Amino acid sequence: MIQLNLPDFELKIRTVHGKVQVFDVVRRKFVALTPEEWVRQHYINFLTVYKGVPISHIAIEKQLKVNNLSKRADIVVFKGGQLPVLAIEVKAPSVDINEDVFHQLLRYNMPMHVDYLGVTNGLRHVYCKIDYQLQKAEYIEDLPDYAYL
């Protein structure tokens, strides 16, 4: 797999029936190691080790209803029980991070109303902070630590 613009760490990888799998610490199971999953696992490590997010406060592929359609947010971080505060859309390294990708995440955010949104392909990360009172989104350089979300 490709070197990412995220801290490196040791993944638990195995091969079953010729298929490579990686252990997901959030879902507590082995899943198929796709390019998107490679990015997701590195990003989860980044959130937990470098941003202080407890693993128990992360949901993977959180199901949402958007305009009566079922959608899945790749990574959602919660505080204070079930209050979502951050949503991250994960793409494979080959996928460009552009306005269309960010708009996908904005649509997913309609039912959640998180304060922070991010999109990553493991090479490029784009974040914004949403101010619902002023009805605006401001791009930010980096996510704050979990304590400040």
N, C-alpha and C positions, 0 to 999 in steps of 0.2 A: 504494500500500500504506500501511498505518497506521504512524504514528510509534510506535516501541517504547521500552521502558524499558531500552535497551541503547545503548552508544555508536554513533553514526552513522558510516558509512564509505561509500566509493564502491564499489558493486557493478558487476561486468561483466555487462551485460544485453544480450540480442539478441532479435530476433524472427525466427523461422523458420516459414514456412508459416502465418503468422498466430498462432503460439504464442510466448509470451514465455518466455525461458529465462534462467537466471542461471548464471554460472560458479562451480562448487564447487571451491575450492582444495584440498580434501582428496581428492576423487575425481578431480580434474584433468579435468573435463568439464563441459559445459553440461547442466543439468537443468531440468525444468519449474519455473517460478516460481509455486508455490502459496503460500497464506498460511503454511503450516507451513514451507516451504522458506525463505521470507522470514525467519522467526524463526531457523531453523537457521543460515543464513549469517551473520546478525548475532551469534548466540551463538558460532559458530566464531571470528569476528573478536574477540569479547570474550575467549575463552579464549587465543587466540594472542597478541594484542597486550597485553591487560591482565593476564592470569594467567601468561603466559610458557610456555604449552604449545607445544612444537614441533609443527608440522603433521604431521610424520611419525609422531607418537605419538597421532594421532587416527584413529579408525575411525568411519565413518558407516554406519548401518543394519547393524550387526554382527549376523550371524546367530547365534542361540543355540538350544539345545534346552531347552525347559521342559516337563516332564511328557510327553516324547516328541513335543511339538509344536514346529515351527519358529517362532520369534519373532525380531523384529529390535529391537535397542536402537538408538535414534536416534543418540546420540553416546557413544562409549566412549573414555576416555583411558587410555593405557598408560604404565608406567614400567619401566625395566630390561628391555627386550625386549618380552615379551608379558604382563607382569603388569598386569591391568586394575585401576585405582585409582579411577576416577570413571565413572559412567554418568548421562547426562542424557536425560530423556524430553522431547521437543519437541512442543508442541501449537500449533495456530493461535491467534491472538489472541482469536478468538471462543469458544474452549473454556475453560471455567472450570477453574482448578486446584483440585481437591478431593481428598478422601480416596481416591476410586475411581481417579483418575489416579495418585496416589502408590502405591497398592497394585499397580497394573499394573507400575510400575517395581520394586517390591519382588519381585514374581514373576520378572521378568526377571533380577533380581540373584541368584537362587538358584544358577545355575551359575557366575556370575562371582565372587561374594563381594568386591565392591569395597568400599573404605572410605568412599566418599562417593557419595551419590545426589542428584540434582536433577531438578526438573520446572520447565519454563518455558513460558509462552505468549508470551514477549517483553514482557509487561506486568508479570507477577508471576513471581517466582522463589522456589522453596521448596527448601531443602537440608537434608540430614541427614548425620550422621557415624554409621557403624555400628561398634559395639564388639562383636565376635564373642565375646570371652571373657566379657563380662558379658551377652551376648545382649540388647542394647538399642540403640535408635537415638535419637540426640539431634538435635533440630532446631538448625540453626546459621544465623546471619544471612547469611553470605557464604562462598564457597569460599576456601580458602587458595591462595596462589600455587602454581604447579606444583612448585617446589622443596620445598614442605612437604606435598605430597600423599602 
